[in-house]
């Protein structure tokens, strides 16, 4: 028997697709959904399943930003052989993404026992949702929103890339929330912050999905639920990306802040009353 059924995979795929790029914590929402469906949130195969279906959401980013990614990758390859191309922003940006991914890879491998164990608790998710909301609100207020995507630097990429570690260690903090908040503190505008969050998420989330695939399949999740969950997350994530970019162009992050607080407090209540098992 698979640890996750096809029906449950559909639900989790929808949750992943909707929340992966919104600053509300996809990991936190997945763990809440798993808890409500009586799926053990700290089961090795379940943790692996959650990482694998993220690849569907990342595939949506690759499709949505195909022209941008093609331009950046082409510039990187040209720069490897032509010195004059190395002054191009796209060439440098490609290297920045690679460099900014290294910290989360190192911490992810070193802290994996904690991430898969004690830090997978729904108590951690609830606390991180609330604390992350405060950080996001403060960042939106502090940021001057005066710098666009072309104004990003190596320092920006490294700070934003390192902020992904918060979401890795504290599920509920939100990778998107952490990266967008950091970018806002660095005075990037909301659209630039959101797009930078997308690009930095590609190598980190793809690598995590590939790394966890063996655990998901080998420890009790069938191939069918994995495939269904990944496909559903791709379709839903594509729509979510399109909506988010339009939303942040005209609105602050306050709606997400309020939503996170409501979910976090509600989760604390469910845990305190024993309705949900942490």
Phi, psi and omega per residue, in radians:
X1 nan 2.349 3.084
X2 -1.280 2.499 3.118
X3 -1.144 -0.373 3.132
X4 -2.309 2.245 -3.135
X5 -1.423 2.945 3.124
X6 -1.115 -0.706 3.109
X7 -1.072 -0.770 3.096
X8 -1.146 -0.604 3.119
X9 -1.117 -0.641 3.103
X10 -1.100 -0.824 3.141
X11 -1.050 -0.831 -3.116
X12 -1.178 -0.571 3.078
X13 -1.127 -0.701 3.092
X14 -1.133 -0.791 3.137
X15 -1.059 -0.787 3.134
X16 -1.088 -0.818 -3.098
X17 -1.102 -0.702 -3.128
X18 -1.233 -0.710 -2.930
X19 -1.752 -0.207 -3.039
X20 -1.020 -0.721 -3.061
X21 -1.867 -0.124 2.985
X22 -1.395 2.546 -3.095
X23 -1.379 0.973 -3.094
X24 -2.205 -0.009 3.120
X25 1.401 1.733 3.072
X26 -1.186 -0.711 3.138
X27 -1.070 -0.773 3.119
X28 -1.069 -0.790 -3.132
X29 -1.178 -0.638 3.093
X30 -1.110 -0.744 -3.133
X31 -1.171 -0.639 3.082
X32 -1.139 -0.788 3.130
X33 -1.094 -0.713 3.113
X34 -1.107 -0.726 3.120
X35 -1.098 -0.731 3.138
X36 -1.160 -0.469 3.120
X37 -1.687 0.226 3.125
X38 1.045 0.588 3.036
X39 -1.678 2.190 -3.100
X40 -1.101 2.029 -3.016
X41 -1.208 -0.378 -3.114
X42 -1.789 0.145 3.079
X43 -1.153 2.367 -3.060
X44 -1.010 -0.731 -3.115
X45 -1.227 -0.569 3.135
X46 -1.227 -0.746 3.069
X47 -1.036 -0.742 3.111
X48 -1.114 -0.744 3.122
X49 -1.021 -0.784 -3.130
X50 -1.055 -0.677 -3.140
X51 -1.243 -0.672 -3.087
X52 -1.181 -0.764 -3.086
X53 -1.224 -0.243 3.015
X54 -1.094 -0.454 3.136
X55 -1.088 -0.567 3.079
X56 -1.096 -0.729 3.116
X57 -1.165 -0.675 3.114
X58 -1.162 -0.647 3.080
X59 -1.051 -0.600 3.099
X60 -1.123 -0.677 3.086
X61 -1.112 -0.762 -3.130
X62 -1.060 -0.697 3.138
X63 -1.266 -0.807 -3.065
X64 -1.119 -0.723 -3.094
X65 -1.823 0.506 -3.042
X66 -0.950 -0.805 -3.105
X67 -1.109 -0.719 3.129
X68 -1.158 -0.787 -3.118
X69 -1.140 -0.726 3.102
X70 -1.046 -0.734 3.141
X71 -1.115 -0.761 -3.109
X72 -1.193 -0.802 -3.138
X73 -1.133 -0.710 3.124
X74 -1.098 -0.727 3.124
X75 -1.113 -0.653 -3.140
X76 -1.128 -0.796 3.137
X77 -1.155 -0.689 3.108
X78 -1.116 -0.664 -3.130
X79 -1.176 -0.430 3.130
X80 -1.162 -0.472 -3.069
X81 -2.042 -0.259 -3.118
X82 -2.167 2.003 -3.046
X83 -1.027 -0.690 -3.081
X84 -1.139 -0.434 -3.137
X85 -1.294 -0.286 -3.060
X86 -1.279 -0.150 3.082
X87 -1.580 -0.104 -3.120
X88 -1.288 2.431 -3.101
X89 -1.039 -0.670 -3.114
X90 -1.124 -0.679 3.112
X91 -1.104 -0.833 3.135
X92 -1.138 -0.664 -3.129
X93 -1.083 -0.668 3.116
X94 -1.055 -0.765 3.107
X95 -1.161 -0.631 3.128
X96 -1.097 -0.717 3.125
X97 -1.097 -0.741 3.125
X98 -1.089 -0.854 -3.112
X99 -1.120 -0.700 -3.086
X100 -1.255 -0.232 3.122
X101 -1.507 -0.401 -3.064
X102 -1.034 -0.785 -3.120
X103 -1.019 -0.749 -3.107
X104 -1.226 -0.534 3.083
X105 -1.160 -0.805 -3.125
X106 -1.088 -0.857 -3.129
X107 -1.162 -0.681 -3.140
X108 -1.056 -0.748 3.128
X109 -1.245 -0.708 -3.094
X110 -1.229 -0.639 -3.042
X111 -1.791 0.254 -3.057
X112 -0.979 -0.734 3.118
X113 -1.032 -0.653 3.113
X114 -1.257 -0.715 -3.103
X115 -1.126 -0.719 -3.133
X116 -1.427 -0.236 -3.076
X117 -1.937 -1.874 -3.041
X118 -0.974 -0.645 -3.084
X119 -1.336 -0.094 3.112
X120 -1.470 -0.036 -3.100
X121 -1.117 2.521 3.084
X122 -1.184 -0.389 3.035
X123 -1.097 -0.714 3.108
X124 -1.145 -0.709 3.135
X125 -1.058 -0.830 -3.111
X126 -1.069 -0.836 3.135
X127 -1.105 -0.699 -3.114
X128 -1.202 -0.614 3.084
X129 -1.043 -0.787 -3.089
X130 -1.256 -0.831 3.138
X131 -1.103 -0.738 3.122
X132 -1.082 -0.562 3.101
X133 -1.100 -0.749 3.126
X134 -1.093 -0.734 3.126
X135 -1.105 -0.766 -3.119
X136 -1.120 -0.747 3.140
X137 -1.107 -0.777 -3.136
X138 -1.104 -0.716 -3.130
X139 -1.128 -0.702 -3.139
X140 -1.160 -0.570 3.117
X141 -1.357 -0.652 -3.089
X142 -1.301 -0.664 -3.050
X143 -1.123 2.497 3.141
X144 -1.675 -0.114 3.021
X145 0.937 0.687 -3.025
X146 -1.876 -0.115 -3.083
X147 -1.967 2.375 3.138
X148 -1.670 -3.065 -3.091
X149 -1.078 -0.651 -3.121
X150 -1.228 -0.208 -3.131
X151 -1.631 0.007 -3.114
X152 -1.204 2.645 -3.122
X153 -2.234 3.067 3.086
X154 -1.047 -0.725 3.127
X155 -1.076 -0.731 3.101
X156 -1.023 -0.858 -3.098
X157 -1.064 -0.718 -3.115
X158 -1.191 -0.760 3.109
X159 -1.086 -0.805 -3.125
X160 -1.167 -0.712 3.123
X161 -1.102 -0.743 3.132
X162 -1.160 -0.506 -3.131
X163 -1.150 -0.310 3.096
X164 -1.099 -0.406 -3.128
X165 -1.094 -0.572 3.117
X166 -1.012 -0.782 -3.132
X167 -1.242 -0.539 3.131
X168 -1.163 -0.751 -3.098
X169 -1.453 -0.519 -3.074
X170 -2.184 1.409 3.141
X171 -0.992 2.228 -3.023
X172 2.076 -0.456 3.110
X173 -1.186 -0.638 3.107
X174 1.526 2.085 3.080
X175 -1.089 -0.805 3.130
X176 -1.100 -0.748 3.136
X177 -1.085 -0.763 -3.134
X178 -1.141 -0.799 -3.097
X179 -1.210 -0.744 3.127
X180 -1.138 -0.719 3.133
X181 -1.087 -0.770 3.125
X182 -1.092 -0.743 3.133
X183 -1.116 -0.654 3.114
X184 -1.165 -0.704 3.099
X185 -1.068 -0.545 3.112
X186 -1.447 0.150 3.045
X187 1.326 0.284 2.991
X188 -1.267 2.642 3.090
X189 -1.338 2.959 -2.991
X190 -1.124 -0.666 3.131
X191 -1.185 -0.771 3.117
X192 -1.097 -0.716 3.124
X193 -1.094 -0.709 -3.119
X194 -1.201 -0.783 -3.137
X195 -1.145 -0.692 3.105
X196 -1.094 -0.682 3.095
X197 -1.066 -0.717 3.111
X198 -1.068 -0.903 -3.061
X199 -1.113 -0.687 3.134
X200 -1.246 -0.393 3.137
X201 -1.338 -0.382 -3.050
X202 -1.033 -1.007 -3.113
X203 -1.202 -0.652 -3.087
X204 -1.144 -0.843 -3.079
X205 -1.312 -0.613 3.090
X206 -1.122 -0.799 3.124
X207 -1.066 -0.722 3.133
X208 -1.105 -0.720 -3.131
X209 -1.127 -0.767 3.125
X210 -1.145 -0.722 -3.119
X211 -1.119 -0.667 -3.073
X212 -1.501 -0.139 -3.065
X213 -1.005 -0.721 -3.117
X214 -1.113 -0.647 3.132
X215 -1.226 -0.680 -3.122
X216 -1.133 -0.791 -3.114
X217 -1.365 -0.713 -3.051
X218 -1.336 -0.332 -3.034
X219 -1.915 0.121 3.005
X220 2.324 0.092 3.078
X221 -1.858 2.229 -3.107
X222 -1.247 2.824 -3.138
X223 -1.147 -0.619 -3.104
X224 -1.119 -0.872 3.084
X225 -1.044 -0.668 3.121
X226 -1.089 -0.797 -3.124
X227 -1.139 -0.789 -3.127
X228 -1.104 -0.824 -3.132
X229 -1.057 -0.680 -3.126
X230 -1.204 -0.749 -3.137
X231 -1.148 -0.781 -3.140
X232 -1.095 -0.738 -3.131
X233 -1.119 -0.598 3.109
X234 -1.097 -0.880 -3.082
X235 -1.095 -0.825 -3.097
X236 -1.215 -0.673 -3.130
X237 -1.127 -0.648 3.141
X238 -1.035 -0.795 3.119
X239 -1.157 -0.650 -3.132
X240 -1.137 -0.704 3.123
X241 -1.081 -0.832 -3.123
X242 -1.043 -0.742 -3.135
X243 -1.168 -0.762 -3.059
X244 -1.101 -0.749 -3.121
X245 -1.103 -0.637 3.085
X246 -1.233 -0.664 -3.094
X247 -1.155 -0.857 -3.046
X248 -1.221 -0.310 3.118
X249 -1.198 -0.379 -3.049
X250 -2.217 -0.145 -3.040
X251 -2.287 2.759 3.023
X252 -1.418 -3.123 3.128
X253 -1.608 0.184 -3.061
X254 -1.025 -0.654 -3.133
X255 -1.075 -0.700 3.127
X256 -1.199 -0.669 3.124
X257 -1.047 -0.846 -3.137
X258 -1.106 -0.780 3.141
X259 -1.033 -0.788 -3.125
X260 -1.075 -0.731 -3.141
X261 -1.115 -0.761 3.132
X262 -1.060 -0.819 3.140
X263 -1.131 -0.745 -3.127
X264 -1.103 -0.806 3.124
X265 -1.150 -0.725 3.106
X266 -1.062 -0.717 3.127
X267 -1.132 -0.717 3.089
X268 -1.026 -0.713 3.130
X269 -1.131 -0.737 3.128
X270 -1.129 -0.660 3.134
X271 -1.243 -0.745 -3.099
X272 -1.124 -0.583 -3.120
X273 -1.549 -0.059 3.139
X274 1.423 0.112 3.123
X275 -1.138 -0.609 3.075
X276 -2.062 2.508 3.079
X277 -1.618 2.193 -3.080
X278 -1.125 nan nan
